Amino acid sequence: MRSHIAATILAVAGAGCAMPAAAQVQPTAPTAGEQGDNPAGHGSLSIAYFDTDINGFWLRSNVKLPFGVIHRQGAGFDASYNIRNDWTVYAGVRYFTSRYDGTLLVNCPTTAPPQCAGQPPLVPQHPESQFVDDGNYHGTWQDWNFGVAYHANIGNYFISPSATAFIPTHDYPTFGNAIAGQDLHQLLLSVTLSHQFDFTNFYYKLGYGYAFSQHVLGIDTGYARVDAELGWFVNERFSVRGFVTGRAGFGARADLGPPPTPPNEHWFEKERTTQHDYHAAGVGFDYDFGNSYVASANVQHEFWGDSSDDFKYALELRLTRNF
């Protein structure tokens, strides 16, 4: 029987009208099963590459708007350290660059390129009205994350409650399509249960998380999420898995009508306040090599959305060094 449960569930992060936090952004806390071979004084360092393709927007689960294509790439840097056999602290940061290719509707400032001809202008003095949808990539650092997780093994059922804080690296833009994130302070409380079936090489994981988030213009921007994963240890070094994930936001449902005249704060903050609900499914694998390194890959596809961008795929490639 393998001594630890394989890689973390891929968690879908919060998204706004422009899917500002790509589907694979949000880190998942290390679980008890994963820490089975890592006692106090050990930890890990990892680097990840993210690639997401978005094509359209689900105004409602049965109404999709052809808003064009958003391509987002990014990098993630994460570290964890076991301060005790049953306690892990972890931290990370994300960088994203995005490009929007489509027909602009109401994202044009007063001074705009030719493709904005005939479109209603925004107020150029507003800090969020800067133009980011000019067909070029726009990149910036997104959010820090800091967390702590506790690990318990009860009859080979691994239980890991955790708390993760998300703090923006700076006050980055949140209006437009080619943006990096939602610029929100959040605290995610979550718990993961994992178990390897007796006398088999199969395991499962179940996770639930509840995010407390700052209110924007009186609107709660928090969310709840659920995750489920089923995996198979092909051998001692290689494992494969399938997973599903879902999110229910507490924000407002998307209202993509014409902006008020003049545009107000609720219009400028719509990327942060939209509820963005969705469900996705995917597959992944992990490969251990060199005694200290693990190569991982995940890809997922959204199959249901409400007030959310429709991401065709979200890819994550990660290299981890354990020490």
C-alpha positions in Angstrom: 0.0 0.0 0.0 1.3 3.4 -0.9 2.3 5.5 2.0 0.7 8.8 0.9 -2.2 10.0 -1.2 -1.2 11.7 -4.5 -1.3 15.4 -5.5 -3.7 18.0 -4.3 -7.2 18.5 -5.8 -7.1 21.1 -8.5 -9.2 24.0 -7.1 -11.1 26.4 -9.2 -10.5 29.9 -8.1 -12.9 32.8 -8.0 -13.7 34.4 -11.3 -15.4 37.5 -12.4 -16.9 38.7 -15.7 -13.4 38.4 -17.2 -12.4 35.3 -15.2 -9.8 37.4 -13.4 -8.6 34.5 -11.3 -7.9 31.7 -13.8 -9.4 28.3 -13.1 -6.2 26.8 -11.8 -5.0 29.7 -9.7 -6.1 29.0 -6.2 -3.7 26.7 -4.3 -5.0 23.8 -2.2 -3.5 23.2 1.2 -1.3 20.2 1.7 -3.3 17.2 3.0 -2.5 14.7 5.7 -2.0 11.9 3.1 0.5 14.0 1.1 2.5 14.7 4.2 2.9 11.1 5.3 6.5 10.9 4.1 7.4 14.4 5.3 7.9 14.7 9.1 8.8 17.9 11.0 11.7 19.8 9.4 10.8 18.8 5.8 8.9 20.7 3.1 8.7 21.5 -0.5 9.4 24.1 -3.2 7.5 24.2 -6.4 7.0 26.3 -9.6 4.0 26.0 -11.9 3.0 27.2 -15.4 -0.7 28.0 -16.0 -2.5 28.3 -19.4 -6.2 29.0 -19.8 -8.4 29.6 -22.8 -11.7 31.4 -22.4 -14.3 31.6 -25.1 -17.5 33.3 -24.3 -19.4 34.2 -21.2 -22.3 32.4 -19.4 -24.8 35.1 -18.6 -27.0 32.3 -17.3 -26.6 28.6 -17.4 -28.6 28.5 -20.6 -27.5 31.8 -22.1 -24.0 32.1 -23.5 -22.7 35.4 -24.9 -20.0 35.4 -27.6 -17.7 38.0 -26.1 -14.5 36.8 -27.8 -11.4 35.0 -26.6 -9.2 35.6 -23.5 -5.9 33.8 -23.4 -4.2 33.8 -20.0 -0.8 32.5 -19.0 0.9 32.6 -15.7 3.4 31.3 -13.2 3.0 30.2 -9.6 5.7 29.9 -6.9 4.9 27.9 -3.7 6.6 26.6 -0.6 5.6 24.5 2.4 7.3 23.5 5.6 6.3 21.0 8.3 6.8 22.8 11.6 5.6 19.5 13.3 4.6 16.1 12.0 1.0 17.2 12.0 1.3 20.9 11.1 2.3 22.5 7.8 2.7 26.2 6.9 2.7 27.2 3.3 2.9 30.4 1.1 2.9 31.3 -2.6 2.4 34.1 -5.1 1.0 34.3 -8.7 1.9 36.2 -11.8 -0.5 36.4 -14.8 -0.5 37.9 -18.3 -3.7 38.0 -20.4 -4.8 39.1 -23.8 -8.3 39.8 -25.0 -9.3 39.2 -28.7 -12.9 40.1 -29.5 -15.5 42.8 -30.1 -15.4 45.5 -27.4 -18.8 46.4 -26.1 -18.4 49.0 -23.3 -14.8 48.8 -22.3 -13.6 51.8 -24.2 -12.2 55.0 -22.6 -12.7 58.4 -24.1 -9.3 58.2 -25.9 -9.4 54.7 -27.5 -8.0 52.8 -30.5 -10.0 52.5 -33.8 -11.8 49.3 -32.8 -13.7 51.3 -30.2 -15.3 53.5 -32.8 -19.0 54.0 -32.0 -18.7 52.4 -28.5 -19.9 54.4 -25.4 -16.9 55.7 -23.5 -16.0 55.2 -19.9 -14.9 57.9 -17.5 -11.1 58.2 -18.1 -10.4 59.7 -14.7 -11.6 56.6 -12.9 -8.6 54.4 -11.9 -10.3 51.2 -13.2 -11.0 52.7 -16.6 -7.5 52.3 -18.0 -7.6 50.4 -21.3 -6.3 46.8 -21.1 -8.3 45.3 -24.0 -6.1 46.5 -26.9 -5.2 43.0 -28.2 -1.9 42.9 -26.4 -0.8 40.9 -23.4 -1.0 42.7 -20.0 0.7 41.1 -17.1 1.2 41.8 -13.4 1.7 40.1 -10.0 -1.6 38.9 -8.6 -2.1 37.7 -5.0 0.0 36.3 -2.2 -1.4 33.3 -0.3 -0.4 32.3 3.3 -1.8 29.3 5.1 -1.6 26.6 7.8 -2.9 23.1 7.7 -3.3 20.4 10.4 -3.0 16.7 9.5 -4.8 13.8 11.2 -4.8 10.1 10.4 -7.8 8.3 11.9 -7.8 4.6 10.8 -6.1 5.5 7.5 -8.6 8.2 6.8 -6.6 11.4 6.3 -8.3 14.6 7.5 -6.7 18.0 6.9 -8.5 21.2 8.0 -6.7 24.4 6.7 -6.9 28.2 6.6 -5.5 30.2 3.7 -5.3 34.0 3.5 -5.2 35.7 0.1 -3.7 39.2 -0.1 -3.3 41.2 -3.3 0.4 42.1 -4.1 -0.8 45.6 -5.0 -3.8 47.5 -6.1 -3.9 46.1 -9.7 -6.7 46.9 -12.3 -9.9 45.0 -12.1 -11.9 46.5 -14.9 -11.7 44.9 -18.4 -11.1 41.5 -19.8 -7.3 41.2 -19.9 -6.9 41.6 -16.1 -5.0 39.5 -13.6 -7.5 39.1 -10.7 -10.1 40.5 -8.5 -7.9 42.4 -6.0 -9.8 41.0 -3.0 -8.6 40.1 0.6 -10.0 36.7 1.4 -9.8 33.9 4.1 -10.5 30.4 2.9 -11.4 27.8 5.5 -11.4 24.3 4.1 -11.2 20.6 5.0 -10.1 17.6 2.9 -10.8 13.9 3.5 -8.7 11.3 1.7 -8.5 7.6 1.9 -6.9 4.7 0.0 -9.2 1.7 -0.5 -8.1 -1.4 1.4 -6.1 -3.9 -0.7 -6.2 -1.7 -3.8 -4.1 1.1 -5.4 -7.1 3.4 -5.7 -7.9 6.4 -3.5 -10.4 9.2 -3.2 -10.5 12.8 -1.9 -13.4 15.0 -0.9 -13.0 18.6 -0.1 -15.1 21.6 1.0 -14.1 25.2 1.4 -15.8 28.4 2.6 -14.3 31.8 1.7 -14.8 34.9 3.8 -14.2 37.9 1.5 -14.3 41.6 1.8 -17.5 43.3 0.8 -17.4 45.6 -2.2 -20.1 48.3 -2.3 -22.0 46.3 0.3 -21.9 43.0 -1.7 -20.4 39.9 -0.2 -17.8 38.6 -2.6 -17.2 35.3 -0.8 -17.9 31.8 -2.1 -18.2 28.1 -1.2 -16.6 25.3 -3.1 -16.6 21.5 -3.3 -14.0 19.2 -4.8 -13.9 15.4 -5.4 -11.0 13.3 -6.8 -10.5 9.6 -7.7 -7.0 8.4 -8.3 -5.0 5.3 -9.1 -1.4 4.5 -8.1 -0.2 2.8 -11.3 3.1 2.0 -9.6 5.3 3.5 -6.9 6.3 6.5 -9.0 3.3 7.2 -11.3 -0.3 8.0 -10.4 -3.3 9.3 -12.4 -6.5 10.9 -11.3 -9.8 12.4 -12.4 -11.6 15.2 -10.5 -14.6 17.5 -10.4 -14.9 20.9 -8.8 -17.6 23.4 -8.3 -18.1 26.9 -6.9 -21.1 28.9 -5.6 -20.5 32.6 -5.2 -22.3 35.0 -2.8 -22.1 38.0 -5.1 -24.5 39.4 -7.7 -25.6 37.7 -10.9 -24.1 39.2 -14.0 -26.0 42.2 -15.5 -24.3 43.0 -18.8 -26.7 45.6 -20.1 -25.6 49.1 -21.1 -23.8 51.0 -18.4 -25.6 53.8 -16.6 -25.1 57.3 -17.7 -22.8 58.3 -16.3 -21.2 55.0 -15.3 -21.3 54.5 -11.6 -19.2 52.6 -9.1 -21.3 49.4 -9.3 -20.5 49.3 -13.0 -16.8 49.7 -12.5 -16.7 47.1 -9.8 -18.7 44.4 -11.6 -15.7 42.2 -12.1 -15.3 42.0 -8.4 -18.9 41.6 -7.3 -20.2 39.1 -9.8 -21.1 35.7 -8.2 -19.4 33.6 -11.0 -20.7 30.1 -10.3 -19.4 27.1 -12.3 -18.6 23.4 -12.4 -15.6 21.8 -14.1 -14.0 18.3 -14.5 -10.5 17.3 -15.4 -7.7 14.7 -15.3 -4.1 14.8 -14.1 -1.0 12.8 -13.2 2.0 12.8 -11.0 5.4 11.3 -11.6 8.1 11.0 -8.9 11.7 11.0 -10.1 15.1 11.5 -8.6 13.9 10.7 -5.1 13.2 14.4 -4.4 11.2 15.6 -7.5 7.6 15.3 -8.6 6.3 16.4 -12.0 2.6 17.0 -12.2 0.0 18.0 -14.8 -3.7 18.8 -14.7 -6.2 19.9 -17.3 -9.8 20.8 -16.7 -12.9 21.9 -18.7 -15.9 23.9 -17.5 -19.2 22.1 -18.2 -21.6 24.5 -16.5 -21.6 28.2 -15.6 -23.8 31.0 -14.4 -22.4 34.6 -14.5 -19.0 33.1 -15.4 -16.6 33.0 -18.3 -16.6 29.8 -20.3 -13.1 28.3 -20.1 -12.5 25.7 -22.7 -9.4 24.4 -20.8 -7.3 25.3 -17.9 -3.8 23.7 -17.8 -1.4 23.5 -15.0 2.2 22.1 -15.2 4.1 21.9 -11.9 7.6 20.8 -10.8 8.0 20.2 -7.0 11.2 19.5 -5.1 10.8 17.9 -1.7 13.4 18.4 1.0 
